[in-house]
Amino acid sequence: MKPARIVFPGFWFGKSTLKKAQELARRGVGGFCLYGATAKKAQDFIKRMEDASPYGRLLFCADIADNLSEVIADAPALPANETIGQYELPQDVAYRKGYLTARMALSMGINWVLAPVVDLGYSSPAFSDVPLKVTQMAGDYIAGLSNGGALNCIKYFPGVSGVLKTLAQMEDAEFVPYKHMFRRADAIMPSDMIFPNIDNDNQAMLSDKVIKGLLKKRLNYKGCVVSFPLFKGHLKYEAASAIKMLHCKVENILAPHDADAVIEAIEREVDKGFLTDEIIHAVSNHEMFLSKVFAGPEPLPVKEAFALAEKDFKKK
């Protein structure tokens, strides 16, 4: 058992060093979150990391809110989520957006798209402020991702638009997309915000009450929970926060500032006799995800995948 496998370091093209990334790959991390790449650079990086890894196969994440172009600069931008409802057949557009996003991502070797956002509201990247519309369009987007060969992640639980609402109000609104999509979600990502009516002391991603009490127990979600990207989370003590997340039943730690320090903290916790079952379960889930991805459709060449996306939405 290698605790490093539940950590997914960030790699920032133009800032991070390839040597450090290769060291982390050799150390046994489960994959990487990519930021600021071009398609060619992402493709080259992914091959180098898989060559360095003792596992050979890794998961590579696109940490996006709306479009793959947020992390792959030359990827074609598809219709924004907030505009999809304006199309004649919005469900078809949502599905095609998910499918084409997956085909483009997979063409480079990116196999986990950390989307869609299922918060309610009209500001990007929300699909709508109507819970059932969000459920329907996000569900179609997820179906497209799946048929295109990529994993998904719905976020940001329990729903940013509910930050000032009561739990009862959130039950009728923010929780609706989650409850309808639990079985189709590969993972759920909690928010970095504090929800005072649930836990006034902790960000959702660090909250026992939000993750174990609400998501896992009250809403009965049985699947994978991944961390909010740590570098975005305004954390004073990153390694200690990662340990707290794991005890809250988060399974994968994404994009820390200092991946080595986080891995070492997890290893110390395991040496003390804690988190063993949690890590075994997370690694088992990881293997399941890899099997799902590599049983999917063959990747297209990058140019072909990008051209397909550009052609598809020129017609609409």
C-alpha positions, 0 to 999 in steps of 0.5 A, a space after each residue: 500500500 502506497 499512501 502517495 497514490 491518493 495524492 494528485 499534485 498540480 502541475 503548472 506549465 511554465 512554473 512547475 519543474 519536470 524533474 520534481 513532477 517525475 520524482 513525485 511520479 516515481 514516488 507513486 502519486 495517483 496522477 496529476 491536475 494540469 494547469 496552463 498547458 497546450 495540447 502538445 505540452 500536456 500530451 508530452 507531460 502525460 507520457 513522461 509521468 506514466 513512464 516514470 510511475 511504478 504503476 504505468 497508468 495514472 489519472 490526469 485531471 482537468 480542473 475546470 469550471 466550464 471549458 477545457 480551454 481553461 487548462 488547455 490554452 489551444 482547446 476550442 471553447 464550447 458553449 458556456 453552461 449558462 447559455 445552454 438553456 437558450 438553445 432549441 434542444 438544451 439537453 442535446 447541447 449539454 450532452 454534446 458539450 460533455 462528449 466533445 470535452 471528453 474526446 478532446 481531453 482523452 486525445 491528450 491523455 487527460 481522463 478525469 474532467 473535474 466537472 460539472 458545477 451543479 450550483 444554482 444561479 445564472 452566473 457562469 458556470 451554472 446551468 440554471 437557477 432551477 434545480 431540475 433544469 440543472 439536474 437535467 442538463 448536468 446529467 446530460 453533460 455527464 452522460 456525454 463525458 461518460 460516453 466520450 470516455 472520461 470520468 466526471 466530478 460534480 461540484 461544489 457540495 453542498 452548493 455555493 448558492 445555498 451559503 446563506 440558506 437554512 438546511 431545509 431550504 437547501 434540501 428543496 434546491 441545492 441538494 436536488 441535483 446531487 440526489 438525482 446524480 449520485 449513481 452517475 457521479 464518479 466523484 463529488 467535490 466539496 466547496 471551500 466555503 463555510 456554510 453557517 447553518 451546517 458548520 459555522 467553524 469549518 470550510 465544507 471540504 474540512 467539515 465532518 458535519 458536511 461530508 460525513 454527517 450530511 453527504 454520506 449519512 443524511 443523503 446516503 452518498 456511497 461514492 468517492 469524495 475528492 478534495 477541493 484543489 488545496 492550492 485554491 483553498 486558503 489553508 493555513 496548515 496544508 498538510 494538517 488540513 489534508 489529514 483532516 479531510 481524509 478523516 472526514 472521508 475525502 479519498 483523494 487530495 488534489 493539487 496541494 502547494 507542497 505535495 511532498 509535505 502532504 504525502 509525508 503527513 499521510 505516511 506518518 498518519 498511516 505509521 501511527 495506525 490511522 487511515 489504513 482502511 480509508 487508503 485501501 478503499 481509496 486505492 481500490 476505487 482508483 483501480 476501478 476508475 482506471 479500469 473504467 477509463 481504459 475500457 472506454 473508446 480509443 482516443 482520437 488524435 488531438 487535431 481530429 478531436 479539436 476539429 470535431 469540437 469546432 465543427 460540431 458547434 459551428 453548425 448550431 
